Amino acid sequence: MKVDIKGTKIKLTPEIKNYVQKKMDMLEKYLGKVPVIACDVEVGLAVGGQKCGEIFRTEVIMEIPGVLLVIEKHESDLYKSIDKVKDHLARSIKKYKEKLIDKRRKGR
């Protein structure tokens, strides 16, 4: 899957890019034969208060036929926010595929 990765207020290192690509590739087993039209990932620092410390934000916008999945998570650790986005996106893909199957069954 082709993933466009963008960094906001953070320097994108090859390690971060590889980690994001690896996590997005894990989603292919949930997608199956569903084609991905576009997948954009944005990682960066979120604006927080003075006492909050660094809060990382990860947002994924995935376009598949008939639906646009937008998932955003905030965490104190960058890699944890990427993992949470991947988990939530996997649930959303499963839900999308179940709806497709239900529509086919009702047509019979």
Order of alpha helices (4+ residues) and beta strands (2+ residues): beta-alpha-alpha-beta-beta-beta-alpha
